[in-house]
Amino acid sequence: MRWKNSLLNLLALPAILLAAGFRINQVGYSAQGPKFAIFAETYISGACEVVDATTDEVAHTIEYAFLDATEDWSALPLPTSRIDFSELTKAGSYYLRAKNMMGTPFQSEIFVIDDHPLFDQTLALTLDYFYHSRANHPHVWQRDSAVGFYNAPEKGTRDVRGGWYDA
């Protein structure tokens, strides 16, 4: 029975990877820059709304998002629409909301519009990476207490313990 569940999970993987819905910039959008998202599904029926995530009020409406087909995403087996909400410049947390031609509602993940979203997050994410990549368990770095020279005329070992995991 276990192998049947594994097989079903494996068969469902392409459906998960190619799931219908929104493709957004997960880092965020610059307030003064261009803001685009992709909707992969049957075409959008009516308007696509940009909703303020803190108040659930519609901040911007894109009336004819379905008219702009996106050639860059033509590899997807689903029809795609490009959604341009560049006119929205107010900083905040938002999500996209739309319905397909069958009336099925879709909602994106929450994204940020800010002055410098990439730069604001990069330092914190980089420090977080180093924090989680540090060698803080003795079994990880103990074996480096006596590392032999590689391809060198000298004989002996060197202590290279501590620090972060190496490449």
SVG drawing of the C-alpha trace seen along z (x, -y; Angstrom):
<svg xmlns="http://www.w3.org/2000/svg" viewBox="-18 -56 76 58">
<polyline fill="none" stroke="black" stroke-width="0.4" points="0.0,0.0 2.9,-2.3 4.2,-2.1 0.8,-3.0 0.8,-6.3 4.4,-7.0 3.4,-6.4 0.4,-8.7 2.5,-11.4 5.0,-11.1 2.3,-11.3 0.8,-14.4 4.2,-16.2 3.8,-17.7 0.3,-18.9 1.7,-20.6 4.6,-22.2 2.3,-23.4 -0.6,-24.4 -2.9,-27.1 -2.9,-30.5 -0.7,-33.5 3.1,-33.8 4.3,-36.8 7.6,-38.3 8.1,-36.8 10.7,-39.3 8.4,-42.2 8.0,-45.1 9.6,-48.5 7.1,-51.2 8.2,-53.3 9.1,-50.3 7.2,-48.1 4.9,-45.5 3.8,-42.4 2.3,-39.1 1.4,-36.1 -2.0,-34.3 -1.8,-30.7 -5.2,-29.2 -8.1,-29.6 -8.3,-33.3 -9.4,-35.8 -13.1,-36.6 -13.6,-40.3 -11.3,-42.3 -8.2,-41.3 -8.0,-43.1 -5.0,-44.1 -6.2,-43.8 -4.5,-45.4 -3.6,-42.5 -4.0,-44.4 -7.5,-45.9 -8.9,-43.5 -9.9,-46.5 -9.4,-46.7 -6.4,-49.0 -6.3,-48.7 -8.4,-47.1 -7.1,-45.8 -10.0,-45.6 -8.6,-43.9 -5.8,-41.8 -6.7,-38.8 -6.0,-40.7 -2.2,-40.6 -0.9,-37.1 2.6,-36.4 4.9,-34.6 7.6,-34.1 5.4,-31.7 4.3,-29.7 6.0,-26.5 3.3,-26.2 0.5,-23.9 -2.0,-26.4 -3.2,-29.7 -1.4,-32.6 -2.2,-36.3 0.1,-39.1 -1.2,-41.4 0.3,-44.9 -0.4,-46.8 2.5,-49.3 0.1,-52.2 -0.1,-51.1 2.7,-52.9 1.6,-53.0 3.8,-50.9 2.2,-48.0 1.3,-44.3 -1.0,-43.1 -2.4,-40.1 -4.0,-39.5 -7.5,-38.2 -9.3,-37.0 -11.8,-34.5 -11.3,-32.3 -13.8,-31.8 -15.6,-29.1 -16.0,-31.5 -13.4,-29.7 -11.7,-32.3 -7.9,-32.5 -5.8,-34.4 -2.0,-35.0 0.4,-34.9 0.9,-38.1 3.6,-40.3 5.2,-43.7 5.4,-47.0 8.1,-49.2 10.8,-51.6 13.6,-49.1 12.2,-45.6 15.3,-43.7 17.8,-45.7 15.8,-45.8 15.6,-42.0 19.0,-41.0 21.2,-41.8 18.8,-40.0 18.4,-37.0 22.2,-36.8 22.9,-36.9 20.1,-34.3 21.9,-32.0 25.2,-32.3 23.4,-31.7 21.8,-28.5 25.0,-27.3 27.4,-27.7 29.2,-24.6 28.0,-24.6 28.1,-20.8 31.4,-19.2 30.9,-16.2 30.9,-18.5 34.2,-20.3 36.1,-17.8 37.3,-15.9 39.0,-19.1 41.3,-19.2 44.1,-17.4 43.7,-17.9 46.6,-16.7 48.2,-18.8 47.0,-18.1 49.5,-17.9 52.1,-19.8 55.8,-19.0 55.4,-19.6 54.2,-16.7 52.0,-17.0 48.6,-18.3 46.9,-21.6 44.0,-22.5 41.2,-24.1 38.3,-23.7 35.4,-26.1 33.6,-28.5 30.9,-27.7 30.4,-24.7 32.7,-24.7 31.8,-24.3"/>
</svg>
